[in-house]
Amino acid sequence: MNNELLMELAGQFQLDGVLSSVKPLGEGFINDTFIVKTEGEETPNYILQRKNKNIFTDVPAMMENILKVTTHLKKKVLEQGGDPSREAMTIVPTKAGDNCFVDADGEFWAVCEFISDTIAYQNAETPELAYAGGKGIGKFQNMLSDMKEPLVDILPGFHNIKVRYEQWDAVISKDPVGRVKEVQKEIEWIESRREKMMEFWTLVENGTIPSRVTHNDTKINNILFDQEGEVLCVIDLDTVLNSPVLNDYGDALRSYTNTGLEDDENLDNVSMDWSIFKAYTEGYLSETKAFLTPSELEWLAFGGLYITYEQVLRFLMDYIDGDNYYKTKSEHHNLVRTRAQYALLESMEGQYDKMRDFVLSLAK
């Protein structure tokens, strides 16, 4: 996309200052992200994103969810004496007053203020950083624990294993690109755990495990830290939903504790790092144990297995379906991801009793 068009798109929003440049930022799986710079030191910079309308089929509703959550967070930050412009995302409206802009091609664009002088980490390389990340997500959930305004379910079935199985069964039956035969072993990984995963999901459906406001993408690069290393702000709120907090906790364990890469081809590299698990859990529960129910605490550690298993299923399902969801770098990229995530799942399963006992010891 040429710079002139990007500048024109950025100009559709209520920005302070004179536009200077728009350049790509990062490599997201889902959205396309750009940094928008303005002239002068006194005016803010911004983040411009093209939202993936194939995944987020109701972008205006998604943006309304984000606005509800950030408004609630800003109120909480003010009550605690903090700086709401730095400790919560700020959505910038279009010149027409909308939360997003639709271009001539039907693409959806959104802007938020860039939070300067921050540090973002790609991995939780130390227990200290893992603790801080756990505390950050825990604080995020804690501040939203009394939010009564419902959110629109903009990702129906997200982290709902019953829905995932319906999708899975349909893709396996259809076998659209003829890959089922080559992944029989991997398919068995999924099927052998179906009963246990459905047992857990029944507790969600009957309310034993409640739904709350959750982030649903809690990798550490979605947390900004200040220059002193303290958690400043949780970002990338596209997936905020009402769902079990176990999803956020489990997703964090999946990304934080992995000693290898999400798409590591050397499976010997992949395992769950106990020291990182321990530190993240301590940080997380320091903010959340006061409001979590006994059933949430009882099943919290299982959240790591649940989300990691779901990711194995999703990577494998996308591979069988012809790689339509995740961006891939090679023909077998999703299969490589599947196998790496499964290695992590096996490591978690081998340590599950110890994980559960540790959570319950902290909850006393």
C-alpha positions as CSV (number, residue, x, y, z in Angstrom):
1,M,0.0,0.0,0.0
2,N,1.5,3.3,-1.0
3,N,2.3,6.1,1.4
4,E,0.0,8.6,-0.2
5,L,-3.0,6.4,0.4
6,L,-2.0,5.7,3.9
7,M,-1.6,9.4,4.6
8,E,-5.1,9.9,3.2
9,L,-6.5,7.2,5.4
10,A,-4.9,8.6,8.5
11,G,-6.3,12.0,7.6
12,Q,-9.8,10.7,8.0
13,F,-9.4,10.7,11.8
14,Q,-9.4,13.4,14.4
15,L,-5.6,13.7,14.8
16,D,-3.8,16.5,16.6
17,G,-0.9,18.1,14.7
18,V,0.3,17.9,11.1
19,L,0.8,14.4,9.6
20,S,4.4,13.6,8.9
21,S,4.6,9.9,7.9
22,V,2.8,6.6,8.0
23,K,5.0,3.4,8.1
24,P,4.4,-0.3,8.7
25,L,4.8,-1.5,12.3
26,G,5.4,-5.1,13.3
27,E,4.1,-8.3,11.7
28,G,0.7,-9.2,13.1
29,F,-1.0,-12.5,12.4
30,I,-4.4,-10.8,11.8
31,N,-4.3,-7.0,11.3
32,D,-2.1,-4.7,9.3
33,T,-0.5,-2.1,11.6
34,F,1.1,1.3,10.9
35,I,2.8,4.0,13.0
36,V,1.5,7.5,12.2
37,K,3.8,10.3,13.1
38,T,3.0,14.0,13.4
39,E,5.3,17.0,13.2
40,G,6.7,18.5,16.4
41,E,7.3,17.2,19.9
42,E,4.1,18.5,21.5
43,T,1.7,16.5,19.3
44,P,1.0,12.8,19.8
45,N,1.8,9.9,17.4
46,Y,-0.8,7.3,16.5
47,I,-1.4,3.7,15.6
48,L,-3.4,3.0,12.4
49,Q,-4.8,-0.5,11.8
50,R,-6.6,-2.1,9.0
51,K,-8.8,-4.6,10.8
52,N,-9.3,-8.0,9.3
53,K,-12.9,-8.0,8.3
54,N,-12.8,-11.7,7.4
55,I,-12.1,-12.6,11.1
56,F,-13.8,-9.7,12.8
57,T,-17.0,-9.7,10.8
58,D,-18.6,-6.8,12.8
59,V,-15.7,-4.3,13.2
60,P,-18.0,-1.5,14.4
61,A,-19.3,-3.7,17.2
62,M,-15.7,-4.7,18.0
63,M,-14.7,-1.1,18.2
64,E,-17.7,-0.3,20.5
65,N,-16.5,-3.1,22.8
66,I,-13.0,-1.6,22.9
67,L,-14.5,1.8,23.7
68,K,-16.6,0.4,26.5
69,V,-13.6,-1.4,28.1
70,T,-11.2,1.5,27.7
71,T,-13.8,4.0,29.1
72,H,-14.2,1.7,32.2
73,L,-10.4,1.3,32.6
74,K,-9.8,5.1,32.3
75,K,-12.3,5.7,35.1
76,K,-10.6,3.1,37.3
77,V,-7.1,4.6,36.6
78,L,-8.4,8.0,37.6
79,E,-9.8,6.7,40.8
80,Q,-6.4,5.2,41.6
81,G,-4.6,8.4,40.9
82,G,-3.0,7.3,37.6
83,D,-2.7,8.7,34.1
84,P,-5.6,7.5,32.0
85,S,-3.9,8.7,28.8
86,R,-1.0,6.3,29.4
87,E,-2.5,3.5,31.4
88,A,-5.4,2.7,29.1
89,M,-5.7,2.8,25.3
90,T,-7.3,5.9,23.7
91,I,-9.5,5.3,20.7
92,V,-9.4,8.2,18.2
93,P,-12.7,8.8,16.3
94,T,-13.0,9.6,12.6
95,K,-13.8,13.2,11.5
96,A,-17.4,11.9,11.2
97,G,-17.4,10.8,14.8
98,D,-17.3,7.1,14.2
99,N,-14.9,4.6,15.9
100,C,-13.7,3.3,12.6
101,F,-13.4,4.4,8.9
102,V,-14.6,2.3,5.9
103,D,-12.6,2.9,2.7
104,A,-13.7,2.6,-0.9
105,D,-12.8,-1.1,-0.9
106,G,-14.9,-1.8,2.1
107,E,-11.8,-2.2,4.4
108,F,-12.1,-1.1,8.1
109,W,-9.5,1.2,9.6
110,A,-9.1,2.3,13.2
111,V,-6.8,4.6,15.1
112,C,-5.6,4.8,18.7
113,E,-3.0,7.1,20.3
114,F,0.5,5.8,20.4
115,I,1.8,5.6,24.0
116,S,5.4,6.8,24.0
117,D,8.4,6.0,26.2
118,T,7.4,2.4,26.7
119,I,9.0,-1.0,26.4
120,A,7.5,-4.0,24.8
121,Y,8.9,-7.5,25.2
122,Q,8.5,-10.4,22.8
123,N,9.2,-13.1,25.4
124,A,9.0,-13.5,29.1
125,E,12.7,-14.3,29.4
126,T,13.0,-14.0,33.2
127,P,10.8,-15.0,36.1
128,E,10.7,-11.3,37.1
129,L,9.3,-10.3,33.8
130,A,6.8,-13.2,33.9
131,Y,5.6,-12.0,37.4
132,A,5.1,-8.5,36.1
133,G,3.2,-9.8,33.1
134,G,0.9,-11.9,35.3
135,K,0.3,-8.9,37.6
136,G,-0.5,-6.8,34.6
137,I,-3.2,-9.1,33.2
138,G,-4.4,-9.8,36.7
139,K,-4.8,-6.0,37.3
140,F,-6.6,-5.7,33.9
141,Q,-9.1,-8.3,34.9
142,N,-9.4,-6.9,38.4
143,M,-10.3,-3.4,37.1
144,L,-12.9,-4.9,34.8
145,S,-14.3,-7.3,37.3
146,D,-17.2,-4.9,38.2
147,M,-18.0,-3.9,34.7
148,K,-21.7,-4.6,34.2
149,E,-22.1,-3.4,30.6
150,P,-22.3,-6.4,28.3
151,L,-20.0,-6.8,25.3
152,V,-21.1,-7.9,21.8
153,D,-19.9,-11.4,21.0
154,I,-17.9,-10.4,18.0
155,L,-16.1,-13.8,17.8
156,P,-18.9,-16.3,18.3
157,G,-17.5,-19.6,19.5
158,F,-14.0,-18.1,20.3
159,H,-12.4,-20.4,23.0
160,N,-15.7,-22.5,22.9
161,I,-14.5,-26.0,22.4
162,K,-17.9,-27.3,21.5
163,V,-18.0,-24.9,18.6
164,R,-14.4,-25.7,17.7
165,Y,-15.3,-29.4,17.5
166,E,-18.2,-28.6,15.2
167,Q,-15.8,-26.7,12.9
168,W,-13.3,-29.5,13.3
169,D,-15.7,-32.3,12.4
170,A,-16.9,-30.4,9.3
171,V,-13.3,-29.7,8.1
172,I,-12.3,-33.3,8.7
173,S,-15.3,-34.6,6.8
174,K,-14.9,-32.2,3.9
175,D,-11.0,-32.6,3.6
176,P,-11.0,-29.7,1.1
177,V,-7.3,-30.0,0.0
178,G,-6.8,-33.7,0.6
179,R,-4.5,-33.4,3.7
180,V,-6.4,-35.6,6.2
181,K,-4.6,-38.8,5.2
182,E,-1.2,-37.4,6.0
183,V,-2.1,-36.2,9.5
184,Q,-3.8,-39.2,11.0
185,K,-1.4,-39.2,14.0
186,E,-2.1,-35.5,14.7
187,I,-5.9,-36.1,14.4
188,E,-5.7,-38.7,17.1
189,W,-4.0,-36.2,19.4
190,I,-7.2,-34.1,19.1
191,E,-9.7,-37.0,19.4
192,S,-8.0,-38.7,22.4
193,R,-8.7,-35.6,24.6
194,R,-12.2,-34.7,23.4
195,E,-14.0,-36.2,26.4
196,K,-11.9,-34.3,29.0
197,M,-12.2,-31.0,27.2
198,M,-16.0,-31.4,26.9
199,E,-16.1,-32.2,30.6
200,F,-14.5,-28.9,31.4
201,W,-16.7,-27.0,28.9
202,T,-19.8,-28.3,30.6
203,L,-18.7,-26.4,33.8
204,V,-18.6,-23.2,31.7
205,E,-22.0,-23.8,30.1
206,N,-23.7,-24.5,33.4
207,G,-22.1,-21.4,35.1
208,T,-19.9,-23.3,37.6
209,I,-17.1,-21.4,35.9
210,P,-18.4,-17.8,35.3
211,S,-17.8,-15.5,32.4
212,R,-16.1,-12.1,32.9
213,V,-14.5,-9.4,30.8
214,T,-11.4,-11.0,29.3
215,H,-8.7,-10.0,26.9
216,N,-8.3,-13.3,25.1
217,D,-4.8,-12.6,23.6
218,T,-2.5,-12.3,26.6
219,K,0.9,-12.8,25.1
220,I,3.5,-10.5,26.7
221,N,3.9,-8.2,23.7
222,N,0.3,-7.0,24.4
223,I,1.5,-5.4,27.6
224,L,3.4,-2.1,27.5
225,F,5.9,-1.5,30.3
226,D,7.3,1.9,31.5
227,Q,11.0,2.7,31.5
228,E,11.3,1.4,35.1
229,G,9.9,-2.0,34.0
230,E,6.5,-1.6,35.6
231,V,3.3,-2.6,33.8
232,L,1.8,0.5,32.2
233,C,-1.0,-0.6,29.8
234,V,-2.6,-3.6,28.2
235,I,-3.1,-3.1,24.5
236,D,-4.5,-4.9,21.4
237,L,-8.1,-5.2,22.7
238,D,-9.7,-6.5,19.5
239,T,-10.6,-9.7,21.2
240,V,-12.1,-8.4,24.5
241,L,-15.1,-10.6,25.3
242,N,-17.2,-12.0,28.1
243,S,-15.6,-15.4,28.8
244,P,-13.9,-17.4,31.6
245,V,-10.8,-15.8,33.0
246,L,-9.1,-19.2,32.6
247,N,-8.8,-18.3,28.9
248,D,-6.6,-15.3,29.6
249,Y,-4.5,-17.2,32.2
250,G,-4.2,-20.2,29.9
251,D,-3.3,-18.2,26.9
252,A,-0.6,-16.5,28.8
253,L,0.9,-19.8,30.0
254,R,0.9,-21.0,26.4
255,S,3.0,-18.1,25.3
256,Y,5.0,-17.2,28.4
257,T,6.2,-20.6,29.5
258,N,7.2,-22.1,26.1
259,T,11.0,-22.7,26.0
260,G,10.8,-22.9,22.2
261,L,9.1,-21.0,19.5
262,E,5.5,-21.3,18.6
263,D,6.6,-22.7,15.2
264,D,9.8,-24.5,16.4
265,E,10.8,-27.3,14.1
266,N,13.1,-28.7,16.7
267,L,10.6,-30.2,19.2
268,D,13.4,-30.9,21.7
269,N,13.4,-27.1,22.3
270,V,9.8,-27.1,23.4
271,S,8.6,-27.5,27.0
272,M,6.9,-25.6,29.8
273,D,9.3,-23.7,31.9
274,W,8.3,-24.3,35.6
275,S,10.1,-21.1,36.9
276,I,8.1,-19.0,34.4
277,F,4.9,-20.7,35.2
278,K,5.5,-20.2,38.9
279,A,6.3,-16.5,38.6
280,Y,3.4,-15.7,36.2
281,T,1.0,-17.4,38.5
282,E,2.2,-15.5,41.5
283,G,1.9,-12.2,39.7
284,Y,-1.5,-13.1,38.3
285,L,-3.0,-14.3,41.6
286,S,-1.6,-11.3,43.5
287,E,-4.3,-9.2,41.7
288,T,-7.1,-11.8,41.1
289,K,-7.4,-14.2,44.0
290,A,-9.6,-11.8,45.9
291,F,-12.4,-12.0,43.4
292,L,-12.0,-15.4,41.8
293,T,-14.4,-18.1,42.9
294,P,-13.4,-21.5,44.3
295,S,-14.3,-23.2,41.0
296,E,-12.2,-20.8,39.0
297,L,-9.2,-21.4,41.3
298,E,-9.8,-25.2,41.2
299,W,-9.7,-25.2,37.3
300,L,-7.2,-22.3,36.8
301,A,-4.2,-24.5,36.0
302,F,-6.3,-26.5,33.5
303,G,-6.7,-23.3,31.6
304,G,-3.2,-23.8,30.3
305,L,-3.9,-27.2,29.0
306,Y,-7.2,-26.1,27.5
307,I,-6.0,-23.2,25.6
308,T,-2.8,-24.9,24.4
309,Y,-4.9,-27.9,23.2
310,E,-7.3,-25.6,21.5
311,Q,-4.4,-24.0,19.6
312,V,-3.1,-27.4,18.5
313,L,-6.6,-28.0,17.1
314,R,-6.8,-24.7,15.4
315,F,-3.4,-24.9,13.7
316,L,-4.1,-28.4,12.6
317,M,-7.7,-27.5,11.4
318,D,-6.4,-24.6,9.4
319,Y,-3.7,-26.8,7.8
320,I,-6.4,-29.4,6.8
321,D,-8.6,-26.6,5.6
322,G,-5.9,-25.2,3.3
323,D,-4.4,-22.4,5.5
324,N,-7.3,-19.9,5.3
325,Y,-7.0,-18.3,8.8
326,Y,-3.4,-17.8,9.9
327,K,-0.8,-16.1,7.8
328,T,1.8,-18.8,6.8
329,K,5.3,-18.6,5.5
330,S,5.5,-22.0,3.9
331,E,3.3,-24.8,2.7
332,H,3.6,-26.8,6.0
333,H,3.8,-23.8,8.4
334,N,0.6,-24.6,10.2
335,L,1.6,-28.3,10.6
336,V,4.9,-27.2,12.1
337,R,3.0,-25.0,14.5
338,T,0.7,-27.9,15.3
339,R,3.5,-30.2,16.3
340,A,5.3,-27.5,18.3
341,Q,2.1,-26.7,20.3
342,Y,1.5,-30.3,20.9
343,A,5.0,-30.7,22.4
344,L,4.1,-27.9,24.8
345,L,0.8,-29.5,25.6
346,E,2.5,-32.8,26.5
347,S,4.9,-30.9,28.8
348,M,2.1,-29.2,30.5
349,E,0.2,-32.4,31.0
350,G,3.2,-34.0,32.6
351,Q,3.4,-31.2,35.1
352,Y,-0.4,-30.6,35.6
353,D,-0.8,-32.0,39.1
354,K,2.1,-29.8,40.3
355,M,0.6,-26.8,38.5
356,R,-2.8,-27.3,40.1
357,D,-1.3,-27.8,43.6
358,F,0.8,-24.6,43.3
359,V,-2.3,-22.5,42.3
360,L,-4.3,-23.8,45.2
361,S,-1.4,-23.2,47.6
362,L,-1.4,-19.5,46.6
363,A,-5.1,-19.2,46.8
364,K,-5.3,-20.1,50.5
